[in-house]
Amino acid sequence: MSLLGKAAVAMWWSVRAEQRSEFGDWHSHEHFPERMSIPGFRRGSRWSSTTDAEGFFVLYELDQYEVLTSKGYHDRLNAPTPWSTKMMPHHLGMVRSQCRIAGSFGGGIAGALATIRLSPHTERAAELQAYLLDTLGALASKPGLTGAHLLLTDTPRTNSPTTEQQIRGKDGAADWIILLSGYDMDAVEAVIAGQLSPSSLHGAGSQDDPTFGRYRLAFTMTPQDVAA
């Protein structure tokens, strides 16, 4: 999938089994339409983990980085609906990164996704970014794959946590994020065992122990879907 716009919000969290049914209803029928109605939001996608029964990954693609500090977005973050207020405490272990898109290659919507959270060695950040952009650009058109993207967390400076954050508790944040999507999970797995394996990333300038996630697409929505 080719990312829309120049910024994104990438989030990982868990929802326990007893809340998952209501969570799916709320997130699909209220929360996504609400977010897609905010000026500058281009697409939202929710992904279910294939290795963790409670895990989710959610991505919002934004027109510009400035959407992250826009009045439209912050008005929603600070005025959650009653249903959102009920559901926010069930977002467990939230990692929420507000990002600039450093590179996005490919096109279309895929069914399989791998996420990699990593951090560069400070003195090798430029080297690692060059390696990743070159590698991801070549991967996007390979058989079984559809997209390869690099996101760099750049958290806007704000005065205080939003109301939604206060309900959830303290959120974590990733640093650099790789997204690799495809129509064949075996092809995705081959890449994260090869060019994007921990040893390959470390050799290119990453710190040890990147965090890998594997997901399948659960739901996606754009502003046009809300209008329809």
N, C-alpha and C positions, 0 to 999 in steps of 0.2 A: 504494500500500500504506500503510495506517495503521500507524505504529510502535507496538510493544507496550512498555509500561512507560515509564519516565521517564529512562532513560540508555541509552547505546550505546557500543560500540567500533567505530570505523570505520577500515578499513585498506586501503592500496593497496600492491601490490608486483608484481614481475615474476618469472616462472619461465621459464627457458630451455626451448627446444623439446625437448631430450633428457630433461628431467625432468618434462615436463607429464603424461605418462601415469601415472607412479607418483604424482605429486602429486595428481591427481584421485582415484585409488584411496584414498590415505591420507586426504585431506581429507574425502572423502565417507563412508568406511566406518569410520574410526577417530576422526579429529579432531573432526568435527561431533558424533557421538554422545557423545564425551567432554565437549565443551563444553556440550551440551544436558542433560547429567546434573548439571551444577553448579546448586545452588539459586539461583534468581533469573534464570537465562538463559531467555528467552522464545522467541526465534527466531534462527536463523542463516541468512544467505543469501550465496551466492557468485556473483559476476558476472564474466563474461569480457569484456575490452575488445573493442570493434568497430573500434578504430583502431590498436591496438598488439597484435601477435600474442602478446606475452609478458605482457600486463598483466591483473591481477585487481583487483577490489574485493570486500571481505568486510565484512559488517555483522553484529554481534551486538546484539540488542535485549535490554535488561535491565530487570528489574522496578523496581529502585531504584538510585540512584547509589551507595549503600553496597555494592552487589554488587561493585564494582570493588576494594574493599579487604577483601572477605570472605575468611575462611579457606578456604572451598571453592575459590574461584578461585585464590588464591595457592598453595594446595597443588598445584594442577595446573600452574601456571606454573613452579613450582620443582621439579617432578618429571616432566619430559617422558618419554614412553615411548621405547623404543629406536627405533621408527619415526619418532617426532617428532624425536628427536635427529638422526636421519639427514637429515630433510627440512628442518629449520630453516635450515641454511646456504644452501639454494636459494631462500629468500625474499629477493630482491634489491631494494635500494632501498626498504626498508620504511618506510612512513609510517603511524604508528599513533596514533590520537587517541581518548582516553577522554573521553566527552562527556555533557553534560546536554542533554536534548531541550527546546529552547525553544519549538517549535511543530511540530505534526504534523497534517496535514489529508488526508483521503481514506480509502480503504479497499480491501482486497483485495490480491492479489499480481499484479504486472505483469511483463511480459517485457522492457521497455526501461527504462533508467535513465540519467540524467545526474547526475554529481556535479560540484559547483563548490566549490573551496577558495578562500577569500578571507579578507582581514583588514580590519577597519574602521580608518579614521582615528580615533585615540583620542577626539578631541573630537566626533566625529560617530557614535559607536557606538550611542547610543540612537536617533538619527534613522535609521540604517541598519537597526537591528533592527525598528523600527516599520514601515518601508517593506517589509521582507522578510516580516514576519508578515501584513501586509495583502495583499501581492501573492500570497504562497503560499496563503493562505486562499481567495483568489478563483480560483486556478488549478486546484485539486484536482478540481473538478467539471467542468472544460471537456472538450469532445469530444477523445478520444484520450489523455487524461491520467487518472491514478488516484490520485496522491498527491504531496504537496509538503511538505517538512520542513526545519526549521532546527535544526542541532546546534551547540552551543558547546563547544569543548574546555575541559575543566577537569581537568587532570591531578592525580590524588591524590598527596599527598606520601608517598613511600616511602623507606626507608633505603638501598636499593641496587637495582641492576637485577636482575630475576628471572633464573633459569637460562636460560629460553628467550631472553630478550633478550641474555644473554651469548653464547649460541651464534650468534645472528644477527649480532651487532654492534650498533652504535648505531642506534636507530630515530629517524626524523624524526617530526614531528607537524604536523598542520594546525592552523588557528585556528578560523575559522567554516566550517561545511559546509552546503551546500544539496544536498538530494536531490530530484530530480524524476523521477517514474516514470509510465509510460503503456503502453497497448497499441498505440500508434502512434508509432513513432520520429520520424516527420515532425512530429507535433504537439509532441513534446519538443524537437526541433530548432528549431521556430518560436519557442518560448518563450526558448530560450537565445540566439536571434538577436534577440530583442525585449526583453521585460520584464527578462530576466536576462542580457542581453548585457554585455560588459565596460564599455561606455560608460554603460549604464543603472545598473549597480552603482556605477560611479565617481561618477555624478551623485548617487546616494543616500547616498554616504559611504564607499564602499569604497576601499581602496588600489588602485594599478594592478596589472595582470597577474594576475587570478584564474586558477586552473588548472582546466580543464574536462576531464571524462572522459565517455566514452559506453560503455555496457555492455549486454549481454544476460544474462538470468538463466540460470545454469548449474545451480544446485541450492539447495534450501532445506530446512530441517529445524526442527522444534519438539520440545520434550520429549515430547509425545504420540507423535511418530514413533519415538522411542527406546523408549518403553514398549511400542509395538505390535510 
